[in-house]
């Protein structure tokens, strides 16, 4: 392979292989799979087989991708951790050739100001002079997913800039770094309620909201909708997670929404787009907008009024 590449590996249980491969393929289709669960000698001479294969744990699999140096390795790893967490899969993420203690700083070289329409995402540690009318979001994602570099985040923010009119109560399911709630707040939302299953992400999101001066954002731990504030009727909602979890959430999320409230669904790889649309339409939603970037899709759906 030309250029410099980093090997990113997910190690998990053999029973979860299909799900691990599905998540890894969201980032790259060139998967290297180490699965010895079905390996037998079948008449071969054992001394011709490497000891590492003979002694391999048949209950464990490894799935790897190779990330080119121009890609944001941190964003890749953070997305994998969030997606595996949402699916309830115990998978350990490792990066070959990088010490863990260097990880928290090394990714910053890839993170520069990102213009997204009238919104610009700026690293919290970088000096930046905003232009007149420019909405600036300062982010330090820590170990949470959401710097604004990934397609799933950009697609949502593109829709939000057009659809948030001001004064909305916003629900953000799977908030990660809090970037979408911060964006909604700065676009004029009245209140934002941001939830994530990962307590680390909740801490990061809360710190980012405070850093950006967004006092109208409430952040909490929730497994999908279980911990969501039920006393609020939300005028706008966003779920940037994965297709499987979106499909699981769709039957229940409508009870939290005000009449005519837009619901943005993202984190959908294009091959699963039709499954999400089918589920939404069967529940009575209408797809009002669709945005694509590379292999990713974001949908805005509503109940008809």
N, C-alpha and C positions, 0 to 999 in steps of 0.2 A: 504494500500500500504506500502510495506517495504521501509525503508530508508527515507530520507528527500526529499520532493518535493515542488516546487513552482508553484503556479497557475498563468498562463499567460493568460490574457483575452483580446479579441478584442470586443469592443462595437461599433455597427454601426446601420445602418438603415435596417429595415426588408426587404426592396426591394433588398438589397445587400447580403442577407444571403447566397445564393449559392456561390457567389464569395468569401465571407469571409471564408466559410467552406473550399473551395478549397485551399485557401492560407494557412490556419491553418493546413490543412491535409498534406501540404508539410513537416511540422515539426513533426507531430504525428497524427496517425489515431484515437486515442482515444479522440474524441471531446465531450465536454459537451456543449450542446446547450440550451440556455434559450430564447425561442420564444413563446410569449403568443398571437400572432396575431390572432390565430384561436380559442382561448379559449372562451367558453361560459358555463354557468351553466347547460344548457340542462336538466332542471328538478331537478338538485341537490340543496340541501339546502345551501344557501349562507353562513350560519354561520359555515358550515363544511369546507369551503375553506379559506386558509390563506389570510389575508388582502393584503400581498405583491403580491399575484397572482391576486386578484381581482382588485388591483389598478395599476398593471403593465402597463407600456407604450407599447402599441401594435405596435408602430412604431419603436421600438428599440429592437435589439437582442444582445445577448452576446454569444460569442463562446470562450470556454476555453480549454486549454490543461494543463497537469501537467508535469513539467519539472524536471527530477531527478537532484540531486545536482551535479553529475559529469559532467553534460552538461553545455555548455557556455550559460547562460541565456541571457547575453548581445547580443551575436550573434543572438540568436533566435529573440529577440525583434527588433534588427536593421534590420534583414531580413524582418520581418513582416511590419515594417514601410516603407521600400523601396518598397516592393511588392505592398502594398496598395496604395502608392503614384503613382506607375507606372500605376496602374489600375484606378486611379482617384476615389478611394473609401475613403470616410471620415470615418475612423475607429480609435477609441482611444484605445491605448494599455495600459493596467495597469498590475501591478505585485502585487499580494497579499502578504502582510507581509513585504513589503520593502518601506521605505520612499523614495520619489522621490529625495530628496537632497542627499541621500546616493548612488543613482544609479550609478552616474558617476564614482565612485571609487570602488564599491563593486565587479564589474565584473572582475577587474584586477587580482584577485586571480586565475582565470581560464586561464589566458593568459600567456603562457610560450613559449620559443623558439620552433618553429615548423619546422623540417627538411622536405623538399619536393624535393627530388633529390639533385641536386647541389645547390639549393636555400634554405636558411633558413630564416624564418620570425621571427624577434626578437622584443619584446616589446621595445618601444623607451626608456623606463625608466630603462632598465636592462643592466648591464655590460655583454659583450659577446666578447670572443676572437675568431675570425674567423680562420678556418683552411685554408691552402693554396688551392687556387682555389675555395673556397666556396663563393657563392654570397649571401650577407647578405642584407636583406631588413628590415629596422627599421620602425615599424608602431605604431602609436597611433591613432586608428580609431575614437576616440571621440564618437559621436553618429551616425556614418555612418557605413554601412554594409561593412565588409571585413577585417577580421583579419587573414585570412588564415586557420581558423579552420573548416570552413564549406566545405562540399563536393563539392559544386558548384565551389568554388574558387580553391580548390586543383585540380580538374579535368582540369580546364583551364590552370593552371600553369604547370601541367604535360605535356600537349600538347605543350605549348609555349616553354618549354625547348628544345623540339625536333625540332620544326618547325621554330623558329626565327633564321635566319642565320646571321643577322647583316646588318645594313644599311636600315632597313625598316621604312616606315612611317606608324604608327599604329593608328587605330581608336578604341577607347574604349567607348562603349555605355552603360550607366548605371554604371559609374565608382565607385560609393560608396566611399570608403576610398582612392581610387586611387591605390590600391595594384597591380592591373594587369598592369597598365601603368608603374608603378615603376619597376615591374618585367621585362617588355618588355625593358625598358630603360637599365636596368642593364645587360640584356642578349645581348645588342648590337644594339637595334633599334636606328635609326637616330633621329626620331621625334615621339612624342606621343601626340595625341589629345584626351583628356579625358572629357567626358560630363556626366552630371547627371541632372535630373529634380529638385532635391532638392538643394537649395542654401547652406544649411548647409553641405551637402556632398561635394559640390564644394569647400567650404572653407577648410574643413578637408583634402581633396585630395591635394589641393594646398600646404597646410602646410606640409603634409607628403612628397610630392615631394621635397620641399625645404629642409626639414630635411635630406633627403637621398641624397641631392646633385644632383638631377636629373633636370638639367636646361633645358633639351630638352622636357619637358612635358608642354603642354598648357592645362589649365583646364577651362571649361566654363559651363554655364547653358544651357541645351537643353532638350526640350520635344522630346525624341527619336532623330530623325534626323533633326528636324526643325532648330536648331541652329548650326549645324555642319559646319565647314569650308568647303565650296564648291570649293575652289580654289586648294585643295590638292587632289591628287589621291592616295588612301591608298593601301599599299602593303600587309597589314595585318589588320584584324579587329576582334574584340571580343565583344560579347554581353552576359553578365551574368545577365539575367533578369528573365522573366518567359515565359512559352510556349506561352501563349495568346499574349503577347506583341511581342515576337519574330515573330510569325506568322503575326502580324500586320506590322512589320518592314520589313520583307523579300522582298516584292515586290519593295521597294524603295532603299534598301541598296546597291544593285548591281551597281547602277550608280556612287557610290562613290569609287568603287574598281578598282584597276589596273588589267589588264588581269592576270588570274591565282592566284589572291590574296586569301589566305586562310581566311575563315570566321569561327570563333569558336562560337558556340551557346551553352550556358549553362544556368543553372537555370531550367532545364527541369526535372520534376518528371517523372519517367519511364512510368506511365500510359498515358502520353501525348506525348511520344516519337514518335509514329507512325504518329500523326497529324503533328508534326513539319517536319518530314521526307517527308511526302506526299506533304506538302506545298512547301518545298525546291525543291523537284524533279519536281513538276509541273512548277516551275519557271526556270528550267534548271540547277539547281545545282546538283552536284554529291557528295554523302557522301563518303569522303575519309578516315575518321577515326572516331571511336566511343569509348568513355571511360565511364565506369560505376563505381559508388561507392554507396553502399547501394541502395536506391531508386532513385538515381540521375543519369542523363545522360548528357554528353557533346558530341557534334558533331562538326567535322571539315568538312565544305563543300567548294566546289569550282565550278566555272564555268569551263567546259572543254575548253581547248585551241585548 
